[in-house]
Amino acid sequence: QPVLMDWKQRFIASYDVELQAFIDAVGRGTVAGPSAWDGYVAAITSDACVAAQEADGEAVAISLPARPALYS
């Protein structure tokens, strides 16, 4: 398999699905898509990925606080 050097080739279909879900929700008068909580989890996960690079092959735990009811 070739190594993709550009994120667009790897993720464009996912972005298309996400954008279409947003458009469909707008058409229904509702909201769809990731929340601020999703972004928070992504940031914590990214921090763990960086830590894992320096962990000499050891697993790096991802610890999250309880998700606020606002995001349920």
N, CA, C and O atoms as a Tinker XYZ file with bonds, in Angstrom:
   288  protein
     1  N      0.824000   -1.175000    0.000000    73     2
     2  CA     0.000000    0.000000    0.000000    64     1     3
     3  C      0.877000    1.250000    0.000000    63     2     4     5
     4  O      1.882000    1.309000    0.708000    81     3
     5  N      0.500000    2.232000   -0.781000    73     3     6
     6  CA     1.257000    3.483000   -0.744000    64     5     7
     7  C      1.025000    4.218000    0.584000    63     6     8     9
     8  O     -0.037000    4.096000    1.193000    81     7
     9  N      2.016000    4.965000    1.011000    73     7    10
    10  CA     1.885000    5.783000    2.208000    64     9    11
    11  C      1.312000    7.129000    1.775000    63    10    12    13
    12  O      1.895000    7.835000    0.952000    81    11
    13  N      0.178000    7.462000    2.336000    73    11    14
    14  CA    -0.472000    8.725000    1.977000    64    13    15
    15  C      0.215000    9.874000    2.705000    63    14    16    17
    16  O      0.393000    9.823000    3.922000    81    15
    17  N      0.590000   10.879000    1.984000    73    15    18
    18  CA     1.308000   12.004000    2.560000    64    17    19
    19  C      0.389000   13.179000    2.891000    63    18    20    21
    20  O      0.838000   14.179000    3.451000    81    19
    21  N     -0.891000   13.065000    2.548000    73    19    22
    22  CA    -1.834000   14.158000    2.730000    64    21    23
    23  C     -3.076000   13.625000    3.440000    63    22    24    25
    24  O     -3.642000   12.618000    3.014000    81    23
    25  N     -3.501000   14.273000    4.501000    73    23    26
    26  CA    -4.661000   13.838000    5.267000    64    25    27
    27  C     -5.924000   13.786000    4.425000    63    26    28    29
    28  O     -6.816000   12.983000    4.699000    81    27
    29  N     -6.013000   14.626000    3.410000    73    27    30
    30  CA    -7.238000   14.704000    2.606000    64    29    31
    31  C     -7.576000   13.379000    1.949000    63    30    32    33
    32  O     -8.738000   12.974000    1.926000    81    31
    33  N     -6.569000   12.701000    1.414000    73    31    34
    34  CA    -6.827000   11.420000    0.759000    64    33    35
    35  C     -7.346000   10.387000    1.748000    63    34    36    37
    36  O     -8.184000    9.555000    1.400000    81    35
    37  N     -6.860000   10.439000    2.958000    73    35    38
    38  CA    -7.235000    9.439000    3.956000    64    37    39
    39  C     -8.600000    9.717000    4.571000    63    38    40    41
    40  O     -9.335000    8.776000    4.872000    81    39
    41  N     -8.956000   10.980000    4.764000    73    39    42
    42  CA   -10.144000   11.315000    5.545000    64    41    43
    43  C    -11.244000   12.037000    4.776000    63    42    44    45
    44  O    -12.261000   12.381000    5.378000    81    43
    45  N    -11.094000   12.280000    3.503000    73    43    46
    46  CA   -12.081000   13.085000    2.776000    64    45    47
    47  C    -13.477000   12.478000    2.819000    63    46    48    49
    48  O    -14.461000   13.207000    2.937000    81    47
    49  N    -13.578000   11.153000    2.726000    73    47    50
    50  CA   -14.901000   10.515000    2.771000    64    49    51
    51  C    -15.560000   10.760000    4.128000    63    50    52    53
    52  O    -16.769000   10.982000    4.193000    81    51
    53  N    -14.785000   10.724000    5.205000    73    51    54
    54  CA   -15.331000   10.973000    6.546000    64    53    55
    55  C    -15.830000   12.404000    6.673000    63    54    56    57
    56  O    -16.888000   12.645000    7.254000    81    55
    57  N    -15.076000   13.352000    6.134000    73    55    58
    58  CA   -15.509000   14.748000    6.179000    64    57    59
    59  C    -16.778000   14.940000    5.362000    63    58    60    61
    60  O    -17.655000   15.709000    5.756000    81    59
    61  N    -16.887000   14.262000    4.245000    73    59    62
    62  CA   -18.103000   14.354000    3.428000    64    61    63
    63  C    -19.316000   13.847000    4.199000    63    62    64    65
    64  O    -20.377000   14.470000    4.160000    81    63
    65  N    -19.172000   12.724000    4.899000    73    63    66
    66  CA   -20.273000   12.166000    5.691000    64    65    67
    67  C    -20.651000   13.131000    6.814000    63    66    68    69
    68  O    -21.834000   13.379000    7.048000    81    67
    69  N    -19.651000   13.673000    7.505000    73    67    70
    70  CA   -19.917000   14.607000    8.603000    64    69    71
    71  C    -20.614000   15.867000    8.103000    63    70    72    73
    72  O    -21.568000   16.337000    8.723000    81    71
    73  N    -20.147000   16.411000    6.995000    73    71    74
    74  CA   -20.764000   17.614000    6.438000    64    73    75
    75  C    -22.198000   17.334000    5.992000    63    74    76    77
    76  O    -23.082000   18.164000    6.204000    81    75
    77  N    -22.436000   16.184000    5.382000    73    75    78
    78  CA   -23.792000   15.858000    4.935000    64    77    79
    79  C    -24.729000   15.705000    6.125000    63    78    80    81
    80  O    -25.880000   16.135000    6.057000    81    79
    81  N    -24.260000   15.101000    7.215000    73    79    82
    82  CA   -25.083000   14.970000    8.421000    64    81    83
    83  C    -25.440000   16.350000    8.970000    63    82    84    85
    84  O    -26.564000   16.570000    9.422000    81    83
    85  N    -24.482000   17.281000    8.929000    73    83    86
    86  CA   -24.746000   18.645000    9.386000    64    85    87
    87  C    -25.801000   19.311000    8.494000    63    86    88    89
    88  O    -26.734000   19.940000    8.994000    81    87
    89  N    -25.651000   19.170000    7.193000    73    87    90
    90  CA   -26.607000   19.773000    6.246000    64    89    91
    91  C    -27.996000   19.180000    6.444000    63    90    92    93
    92  O    -28.989000   19.908000    6.442000    81    91
    93  N    -28.072000   17.861000    6.615000    73    91    94
    94  CA   -29.359000   17.205000    6.837000    64    93    95
    95  C    -30.020000   17.709000    8.120000    63    94    96    97
    96  O    -31.230000   17.932000    8.152000    81    95
    97  N    -29.222000   17.887000    9.180000    73    95    98
    98  CA   -29.759000   18.377000   10.447000    64    97    99
    99  C    -30.276000   19.802000   10.304000    63    98   100   101
   100  O    -31.338000   20.135000   10.830000    81    99
   101  N    -29.535000   20.640000    9.597000    73    99   102
   102  CA   -29.987000   22.017000    9.369000    64   101   103
   103  C    -31.326000   22.005000    8.640000    63   102   104   105
   104  O    -32.221000   22.787000    8.957000    81   103
   105  N    -31.455000   21.117000    7.668000    73   103   106
   106  CA   -32.711000   21.003000    6.931000    64   105   107
   107  C    -33.877000   20.603000    7.825000    63   106   108   109
   108  O    -35.021000   20.958000    7.542000    81   107
   109  N    -33.602000   19.867000    8.902000    73   107   110
   110  CA   -34.637000   19.463000    9.855000    64   109   111
   111  C    -34.807000   20.489000   10.977000    63   110   112   113
   112  O    -35.699000   20.354000   11.815000    81   111
   113  N    -33.955000   21.510000   10.992000    73   111   114
   114  CA   -34.013000   22.507000   12.054000    64   113   115
   115  C    -33.389000   22.020000   13.352000    63   114   116   117
   116  O    -33.727000   22.519000   14.425000    81   115
   117  N    -32.482000   21.053000   13.268000    73   115   118
   118  CA   -31.810000   20.530000   14.448000    64   117   119
   119  C    -30.306000   20.769000   14.327000    63   118   120   121
   120  O    -29.837000   21.396000   13.376000    81   119
   121  N    -29.570000   20.264000   15.297000    73   119   122
   122  CA   -28.123000   20.421000   15.319000    64   121   123
   123  C    -27.481000   19.036000   15.288000    63   122   124   125
   124  O    -27.972000   18.103000   15.923000    81   123
   125  N    -26.396000   18.911000   14.556000    73   123   126
   126  CA   -25.657000   17.642000   14.513000    64   125   127
   127  C    -24.181000   17.961000   14.454000    63   126   128   129
   128  O    -23.782000   19.056000   14.057000    81   127
   129  N    -23.378000   16.999000   14.850000    73   127   130
   130  CA   -21.941000   17.160000   14.754000    64   129   131
   131  C    -21.270000   17.015000   16.091000    63   130   132   133
   132  O    -21.928000   16.794000   17.108000    81   131
   133  N    -19.958000   17.140000   16.094000    73   131   134
   134  CA   -19.210000   16.964000   17.333000    64   133   135
   135  C    -19.479000   18.099000   18.315000    63   134   136   137
   136  O    -19.802000   19.223000   17.932000    81   135
   137  N    -19.334000   17.765000   19.586000    73   135   138
   138  CA   -19.550000   18.747000   20.650000    64   137   139
   139  C    -18.207000   19.220000   21.199000    63   138   140   141
   140  O    -17.148000   18.733000   20.806000    81   139
   141  N    -18.279000   20.169000   22.106000    73   139   142
   142  CA   -17.066000   20.617000   22.791000    64   141   143
   143  C    -16.459000   19.462000   23.588000    63   142   144   145
   144  O    -15.237000   19.375000   23.714000    81   143
   145  N    -17.307000   18.569000   24.130000    73   143   146
   146  CA   -16.797000   17.406000   24.849000    64   145   147
   147  C    -15.977000   16.520000   23.912000    63   146   148   149
   148  O    -14.918000   16.024000   24.297000    81   147
   149  N    -16.458000   16.319000   22.691000    73   147   150
   150  CA   -15.709000   15.527000   21.713000    64   149   151
   151  C    -14.328000   16.138000   21.462000    63   150   152   153
   152  O    -13.333000   15.419000   21.370000    81   151
   153  N    -14.274000   17.448000   21.354000    73   151   154
   154  CA   -12.991000   18.125000   21.168000    64   153   155
   155  C    -12.086000   17.961000   22.371000    63   154   156   157
   156  O    -10.876000   17.786000   22.226000    81   155
   157  N    -12.670000   18.017000   23.562000    73   155   158
   158  CA   -11.899000   17.831000   24.796000    64   157   159
   159  C    -11.292000   16.430000   24.838000    63   158   160   161
   160  O    -10.116000   16.267000   25.161000    81   159
   161  N    -12.098000   15.420000   24.509000    73   159   162
   162  CA   -11.606000   14.039000   24.494000    64   161   163
   163  C    -10.511000   13.878000   23.440000    63   162   164   165
   164  O     -9.520000   13.188000   23.680000    81   163
   165  N    -10.679000   14.499000   22.295000    73   163   166
   166  CA    -9.652000   14.429000   21.253000    64   165   167
   167  C     -8.346000   15.056000   21.734000    63   166   168   169
   168  O     -7.268000   14.532000   21.453000    81   167
   169  N     -8.432000   16.168000   22.453000    73   167   170
   170  CA    -7.226000   16.830000   22.958000    64   169   171
   171  C     -6.511000   15.961000   23.990000    63   170   172   173
   172  O     -5.286000   15.848000   23.958000    81   171
   173  N     -7.255000   15.349000   24.898000    73   171   174
   174  CA    -6.643000   14.475000   25.896000    64   173   175
   175  C     -6.015000   13.258000   25.214000    63   174   176   177
   176  O     -4.923000   12.830000   25.587000    81   175
   177  N     -6.695000   12.712000   24.231000    73   175   178
   178  CA    -6.163000   11.572000   23.484000    64   177   179
   179  C     -4.889000   11.957000   22.747000    63   178   180   181
   180  O     -3.932000   11.184000   22.720000    81   179
   181  N     -4.868000   13.136000   22.153000    73   179   182
   182  CA    -3.663000   13.616000   21.468000    64   181   183
   183  C     -2.500000   13.760000   22.439000    63   182   184   185
   184  O     -1.366000   13.410000   22.112000    81   183
   185  N     -2.781000   14.274000   23.634000    73   183   186
   186  CA    -1.724000   14.389000   24.649000    64   185   187
   187  C     -1.172000   13.014000   25.004000    63   186   188   189
   188  O      0.036000   12.857000   25.177000    81   187
   189  N     -2.049000   12.013000   25.113000    73   187   190
   190  CA    -1.596000   10.654000   25.425000    64   189   191
   191  C     -0.753000   10.089000   24.284000    63   190   192   193
   192  O      0.211000    9.364000   24.527000    81   191
   193  N     -1.105000   10.412000   23.059000    73   191   194
   194  CA    -0.312000    9.952000   21.905000    64   193   195
   195  C      1.105000   10.528000   21.957000    63   194   196   197
   196  O      2.079000    9.829000   21.676000    81   195
   197  N      1.206000   11.793000   22.313000    73   195   198
   198  CA     2.524000   12.420000   22.431000    64   197   199
   199  C      3.310000   11.754000   23.564000    63   198   200   201
   200  O      4.496000   11.463000   23.413000    81   199
   201  N      2.647000   11.516000   24.690000    73   199   202
   202  CA     3.315000   10.864000   25.813000    64   201   203
   203  C      3.759000    9.452000   25.433000    63   202   204   205
   204  O      4.815000    9.000000   25.875000    81   203
   205  N      2.976000    8.760000   24.631000    73   203   206
   206  CA     3.304000    7.389000   24.228000    64   205   207
   207  C      4.574000    7.339000   23.380000    63   206   208   209
   208  O      5.284000    6.334000   23.384000    81   207
   209  N      4.854000    8.395000   22.669000    73   207   210
   210  CA     6.076000    8.423000   21.867000    64   209   211
   211  C      7.326000    8.359000   22.738000    63   210   212   213
   212  O      8.386000    7.930000   22.282000    81   211
   213  N      7.198000    8.781000   23.973000    73   211   214
   214  CA     8.340000    8.801000   24.892000    64   213   215
   215  C      8.248000    7.693000   25.943000    63   214   216   217
   216  O      9.028000    7.690000   26.895000    81   215
   217  N      7.312000    6.754000   25.792000    73   215   218
   218  CA     7.044000    5.755000   26.831000    64   217   219
   219  C      7.744000    4.427000   26.582000    63   218   220   221
   220  O      7.433000    3.448000   27.261000    81   219
   221  N      8.670000    4.353000   25.646000    73   219   222
   222  CA     9.439000    3.134000   25.387000    64   221   223
   223  C      8.564000    1.895000   25.234000    63   222   224   225
   224  O      8.875000    0.845000   25.797000    81   223
   225  N      7.492000    2.004000   24.490000    73   223   226
   226  CA     6.636000    0.859000   24.211000    64   225   227
   227  C      5.587000    0.564000   25.271000    63   226   228   229
   228  O      4.790000   -0.360000   25.110000    81   227
   229  N      5.577000    1.318000   26.327000    73   227   230
   230  CA     4.582000    1.118000   27.386000    64   229   231
   231  C      3.264000    1.779000   26.987000    63   230   232   233
   232  O      3.248000    2.824000   26.336000    81   231
   233  N      2.176000    1.157000   27.386000    73   231   234
   234  CA     0.856000    1.736000   27.130000    64   233   235
   235  C      0.689000    3.006000   27.966000    63   234   236   237
   236  O      1.156000    3.081000   29.102000    81   235
   237  N      0.031000    3.979000   27.400000    73   235   238
   238  CA    -0.268000    5.224000   28.109000    64   237   239
   239  C     -1.773000    5.291000   28.300000    63   238   240   241
   240  O     -2.536000    5.302000   27.334000    81   239
   241  N     -2.183000    5.336000   29.546000    73   239   242
   242  CA    -3.617000    5.363000   29.855000    64   241   243
   243  C     -4.213000    6.723000   29.503000    63   242   244   245
   244  O     -3.563000    7.762000   29.620000    81   243
   245  N     -5.445000    6.681000   29.079000    73   243   246
   246  CA    -6.211000    7.907000   28.837000    64   245   247
   247  C     -7.240000    7.994000   29.949000    63   246   248   249
   248  O     -8.111000    7.133000   30.072000    81   247
   249  N     -7.135000    9.027000   30.747000    73   247   250
   250  CA    -8.021000    9.201000   31.890000    64   249   251
   251  C     -8.943000   10.391000   31.631000    63   250   252   253
   252  O     -8.495000   11.518000   31.422000    81   251
   253  N    -10.227000   10.107000   31.650000    73   251   254
   254  CA   -11.217000   11.161000   31.414000    64   253   255
   255  C    -12.081000   11.347000   32.650000    63   254   256   257
   256  O    -12.414000   10.371000   33.322000    81   255
   257  N    -12.445000   12.571000   32.956000    73   255   258
   258  CA   -13.434000   12.780000   34.014000    64   257   259
   259  C    -14.804000   12.333000   33.500000    63   258   260   261
   260  O    -14.977000   12.084000   32.307000    81   259
   261  N    -15.751000   12.235000   34.388000    73   259   262
   262  CA   -17.113000   11.888000   33.976000    64   261   263
   263  C    -17.633000   12.945000   33.004000    63   262   264   265
   264  O    -17.417000   14.143000   33.189000    81   263
   265  N    -18.312000   12.480000   31.980000    73   263   266
   266  CA   -18.872000   13.412000   30.996000    64   265   267
   267  C    -20.044000   14.171000   31.625000    63   266   268   269
   268  O    -20.949000   13.549000   32.181000    81   267
   269  N    -20.039000   15.486000   31.545000    73   267   270
   270  CA   -21.138000   16.262000   32.115000    64   269   271
   271  C    -22.472000   15.904000   31.457000    63   270   272   273
   272  O    -22.525000   15.604000   30.264000    81   271
   273  N    -23.532000   15.939000   32.237000    73   271   274
   274  CA   -24.864000   15.587000   31.739000    64   273   275
   275  C    -25.276000   16.450000   30.555000    63   274   276   277
   276  O    -26.093000   16.038000   29.733000    81   275
   277  N    -24.717000   17.629000   30.473000    73   275   278
   278  CA   -24.998000   18.533000   29.349000    64   277   279
   279  C    -24.782000   17.841000   28.002000    63   278   280   281
   280  O    -25.472000   18.149000   27.030000    81   279
   281  N    -23.823000   16.905000   27.939000    73   279   282
   282  CA   -23.476000   16.255000   26.689000    64   281   283
   283  C    -24.170000   14.915000   26.483000    63   282   284   285
   284  O    -23.840000   14.197000   25.539000    81   283
   285  N    -25.119000   14.562000   27.336000    73   283   286
   286  CA   -25.812000   13.278000   27.213000    64   285   287
   287  C    -26.876000   13.316000   26.137000    63   286   288
   288  O    -27.554000   12.315000   25.903000    81   287
